[in-house]
Amino acid sequence: MPKTMEVKCTESDCELDMFELHYTYDMPDETGVEDFSCPYCGTGDGLEEIVL
C-alpha cells in the first residue's frame, strides 16, 4: 500500500484545516512535509504532518 500523510496548515490567514497526501510507490522514502505547499494558501512554511 502506498504511503499516506495527513497534513495541516498552521498559517493564521489560511482557511484549510487539513488535507491528505497519497504517494505512489515511486516516491522517494525521504519525501516529507517540507517538500509540499498548501493547496489553499500556497505556503510551505506553515505545513505540519499530523501524527496520530
Secondary structure, DSSP 8 states (H G I E B T S, - for coil): ---EEEEEE--TT-----EEEE--TTS-TT--GGG---TTT--STTEEE---
